[in-house]
Amino acid sequence: MGLPDAPGDLSSEVEVDAFRRLFPLRFYERHLTESIRPDARPLGRARDTTIALGAVASADGSALAKIGSTTMLAAIKMEVMTPSLELLDEGCIAIDFHMPPICSPIVRPGRPAEAVPVVSKQLSDTISRHGHYMLTYGSSGMINLKELSLVSGKAAWMAYLDIYCLDADGALFDAALLSAVAAFSHSPDLLENCPCLAVQIPAVSLNDDGKIVVVSEENGRKLDEDSVNKEKRKLTLKSIPFSLTCILHKNYILADPTAEEESIMETLVTVVLDSASQLVSLYKPGGPVLAYTSAVQDCVALTRQRVKELQKILDEANSGIEVD
């Protein structure tokens, strides 16, 4: 940027910055009356979003998702486990959400961020099983856990999903879910063309001791009649969820808030829809503004539009991998 043309210009910039710091809510409300935000976005527009697949070469599947400055890295590893007595014919997904101190100045070393357990629970409810703390629709999540079963009561797959927040600038759940969905969902269509980057269920067999072992090309193990599955297979997704977080402030609705906006206007509503625009969940963690029916309907309408955008971005990311 060039220098101001006159001392008055610099003085004006300093005054605006000081007003923003001293009276942040009044600063934002002046913009809201013009239906614009300080970053020049219309109230209902989300920030620029990108997805990069296969970001971690050592993982069974991975993706880097960015919504504005908010950046999430998701990585998946598959391991064989013994299923629980309550769920003999199902595998399991273990989700860990991490916010290291580098992601935000408000995250302190040695002290977990307040958002970690909240986002972790939302992710678990959306991807695997729905919980009771959200208003949810449907009885299961994105992954059919029965597909992860190998031998009933003896062996099943455990999918370890780790999501690292590299930059926390608002809408953390939206970016975390997008990175997880991208890490899982690029495998079905690209399994044969690009197995090194796809989340896939490896081939396994029974060894001489009756234990399940992963068959790899390196060990040269031959598949025989005792094989549990003789070849790698893709993980089928029942539905792909996308989300949009909105801020309710007076009569205004702001889509995809930044961290500054979240800190100033505290009433959040997160809507999760699947790729068919069916409502999966609605989450409102308190806040001073009541979520009237009309406001909720407006949030759902914004989310439907956002789902189309995210689905297109995800398809383009998959197409890019396929071309390469």
C-alpha positions, 0 to 999 in steps of 0.5 A: 500500500502507498503512503497517505497523500496528506497528514490528514489521511493518516490521522483519519486512518488512526481515528478509525482504527482507534474507534474500532478498538474502543467501540467494536460493536458500534463500529460493526453496527455502522457497517451493518446499516449499510448491509456490508461488513468491514472486510467488504463482504455482504452479510450473507456471503462466506469467505473464499474457500479452498480444499487441497487433498492428500496433504499428508503423504503418510496418512491413509487420507488427508485434506487441508481446508481453508475458509478465509484465514481459518485453516484445518488439516485433517488426517486419517489412519486405519488400524485393526481393533477388537470391537466392543461387546455392545457393537460386535458388528461395527467399527469405530471412528476416533476423532481428535480435534487439536488447537495448538498455541500457534493457531490463535493468540488466545490459546495458551501453551499447556491449557486446552482451548475452550472450543476444543471439546465443543467442536470435537463433540459436534464433529463426532455427532455429525460424522458418526453418531448424533448426540442429544445436545443438538437438535438432530434429524436421522439416526446415523452420521456420514459413515456406516460403521458396519462397513468397518466390520471385518469378523463379527465380534473379533476384528473391525477397523478403527479410523483415527481422524485427527484434525489440527487447527492451524489458524483460528479465525472464526467458524471453526466447526465449519472448517473442521467438518469440511476438512474431515469430509474432504479427507473421507469423501475423495476416496470412492471415485478415485480409489482405482485411479489414485489409491495413494491419496484415497481413504480405503479399507486395506486388504486383510487376512488371517495368519497362522495364529488366527489373527487379522493382519493387513496384507501389503505388497511389500510383505508379499503375503498371498491371499488365500481362502481364509482371507477376510477381504481379498482386495482393497475396497472403498468406504461408502459414504451415506451422505456428505454433511456441510455446515454454515455458522451464522451470527444473529445480531438484532435483525441482522444475520451474518454468514461465516463470521470471523473470530472478531465478529464472533467475539463481538456478537455472541449469538451463533447458529450452526446449520448442518445439511447433507449434500441433498440439502436435508437438515442434519442438525441445528446447533445454537449454544446460547447467546442473547438473541432469540432464534425465531422461526424466521431467523432459523429459516433464513439461516437454513436458506443461506446454508443451502446456498453454501452447500452448493458452493462447497460441493462444487469446491469439493468436486473440483478438488477431486477432479484436480487429483484425478487429472494429476 
